[in-house]
Amino acid sequence: MMKLNWGMIGGGEGSQIGPAHRLGAQADGNFNLAAAALDADPAKGRAYAQSLGVPADRAYGDWREMLAGETAREDRIDLVTVATPNATHYEITKAFLEAGFHVLCEKPMTMTVEQGEDIVRTARAAGRICAVNYCYSAYPMVRQMRAMVRAGEIGKVRLVVTNFSHGHHGDATDADNPRVRWRYDPAMAGVSGQFADCGIHALHMASFIVGDEVEKVSADFASTIASRVLEDDAMVNFRMASGTVGRLWTSSVAIGRQHGFDIQIFGETGGMRWASEQPNQVYYTPVGGRTQIMEKGESGLCSDAARLSRVAIAHPEGFPLAVANIYVDLAAAIRGGSSDGLPLAEDGLRSMAAVYASVASAKADGAWTDARPPMFR
Ligand code: NAI
């Protein structure tokens, strides 16, 4: 099968997420890094792209130059990844969709609900895929949990409890470090800090595994370090359309917790739990029975979990290969296959609506607030 041409915007040298995209996109031979505008500094971006093997005429200084250059080519890129800081996602994603490119956008997809709705409409009008990098949903054992819920193996889901709480911004003496400070500054980060940064991964995961949408939220936000305007800790209760109860805690001041993302799903006939720091295992307990540890790579897992695992049982694959699974599904969808499991613009929009609803709820002392995007009500 011919490789697809792939372009990347942001994710330059030293960036946090750039390497995971490059490892992920190229892990399975589906994509070739053909074009890039990697850095806010045009010269650095061009030089770094060329060091990664991008031809000089496709190592662009900025995304507008890349849009014009790629639109004019017959061998134009099939997919562009947007891995720039949050406030730029909307403009870049919209422009590439309108020009007919498929897009994988980093989360959060947009800064507002209105922008999110605009991206959903733009992708639909253009007939292009707009995926959002909720990459944790692509771990094989998360797919296993989703398949078990779909198959009714734990019955109707009563309750979801999820945490995405780390302690890496818990040192008050480091709060003015520019790399930390912007995340809690509304001018840079928007209406929400920690919830928009990490909490939305957990909320997406809950919807993804349960197969249901968040309908309303009741939130308590706190800035535990006094100089912060936006929240560094949040507790968000939610209800899903079918009545499933949700509890979500997200924090950046939970010193001692490292990555800190885990999820528990409790149904009428069983419970399951998964944690990103032990991504190869799902703990499954049938009602009245013993807890079983299900292991990535063992026989009898669902086809999705088997398909998205490359190495033998007990060998870790880890975060970049979860991102790779997003690219596996993207390549299939671009080639005309199913997009089942791919997080799409609709999911990015739902996240933003939940962020705004949680902010409003927190300001109203936790009042229950509709979290559905207006276009889906
Ligand atoms: P970073 O600050 O480490 O890197 C950003 C990169 O984008 C830098 O190379 C910078 O030079 C470049 N850049 C900035 N403006 C640009 C522009 N206009 N054109 C081209 N390049 C530009 O940021 P980080 O942590 O890598 O985050 C980037 C995005 O990825 C954010 O939206 C963040 O929320 C998301 N992210 C997602 C994760 C996930 O699990 N899905 C994990 C970490 C980050």
Boltz pocket constraint, residues with backbone or C-beta under 6 A from the ligand:
constraints:
  - pocket:
      binder: B
      contacts: [[A, 9], [A, 10], [A, 11], [A, 12], [A, 13], [A, 14], [A, 15], [A, 16], [A, 17], [A, 18], [A, 37], [A, 38], [A, 39], [A, 40], [A, 41], [A, 61], [A, 62], [A, 63], [A, 82], [A, 83], [A, 84], [A, 85], [A, 86], [A, 88], [A, 106], [A, 107], [A, 108], [A, 133], [A, 134], [A, 135], [A, 197]]
      max_distance: 6.0
